[in-house]
Amino acid sequence: MICGAKPERNKEIITRVLEGETLQTVGDAHELTKERVRQIVYQTMHRMFKDNNYAGASTLREIKAIKLSAWRASKNFIINRL
């Protein structure tokens, strides 16, 4: 599900962010800026939810607002879809 040049790195980034680590902490671990981490998270979530009619969300914050309660209940499901 994760596209890009470094899918394993991106999977780890998404997992760590979903587990509650800050963008800065994750970025420091991968030598990325927190803005780049945010972009990776947004792009991946956008791809994941595109097939589920969430493509209309224009920011990660909107995607989170749409599915926040479901994410809390099914974090493992989301991580496994990566």
C-alpha positions in Angstrom: 0.0 0.0 0.0 2.9 2.4 0.6 4.4 3.8 -2.5 7.6 5.7 -2.9 11.3 5.1 -3.0 11.5 3.9 0.6 8.3 2.0 1.5 9.8 0.3 4.6 11.0 3.6 6.0 7.6 5.2 5.3 5.8 2.3 7.0 7.9 2.8 10.1 7.2 6.6 10.0 3.5 6.1 9.7 3.5 3.5 12.5 5.4 5.7 14.9 3.2 8.7 14.2 0.0 6.7 14.7 1.5 5.4 18.0 1.8 9.0 19.2 5.3 10.1 18.5 5.8 13.7 17.5 6.7 14.6 13.9 10.0 16.1 15.2 11.0 12.9 17.1 10.3 10.7 14.1 12.0 13.1 11.7 15.1 13.2 13.9 15.3 9.4 13.9 15.2 9.4 10.1 17.2 12.6 9.5 14.1 14.3 8.0 12.4 17.5 8.8 9.1 17.4 10.6 7.5 18.9 7.5 8.7 16.0 5.4 7.4 13.5 7.9 4.0 15.3 7.8 4.1 15.1 4.0 4.8 11.3 4.1 2.0 10.8 6.6 -0.5 12.8 4.6 0.4 11.2 1.2 0.2 7.7 2.6 -3.1 8.4 4.4 -4.5 10.1 1.3 -3.6 7.0 -0.7 -5.1 4.6 1.9 -8.4 6.4 2.2 -8.7 7.4 -1.5 -10.5 4.1 -2.2 -12.8 4.7 0.8 -14.1 8.0 -0.4 -12.0 10.2 1.8 -10.0 11.7 -1.1 -12.0 14.9 -0.6 -10.0 15.7 2.5 -7.3 18.2 1.7 -5.2 17.9 4.8 -4.1 15.3 7.2 -6.1 17.1 9.9 -9.3 16.7 7.9 -8.6 13.0 7.4 -8.0 12.6 11.1 -11.2 14.4 11.9 -13.1 12.1 9.6 -11.7 8.9 11.0 -10.3 9.7 14.5 -12.6 7.4 16.5 -12.1 4.6 14.0 -8.4 5.0 14.1 -8.4 4.7 17.9 -10.4 1.5 17.7 -8.5 0.0 14.8 -4.9 1.2 14.9 -3.6 -2.3 14.2 -5.9 -2.6 11.2 -4.5 0.6 9.7 -0.9 -0.4 10.4 -1.5 -3.8 8.7 -2.9 -2.1 5.6 0.3 -0.3 5.1 
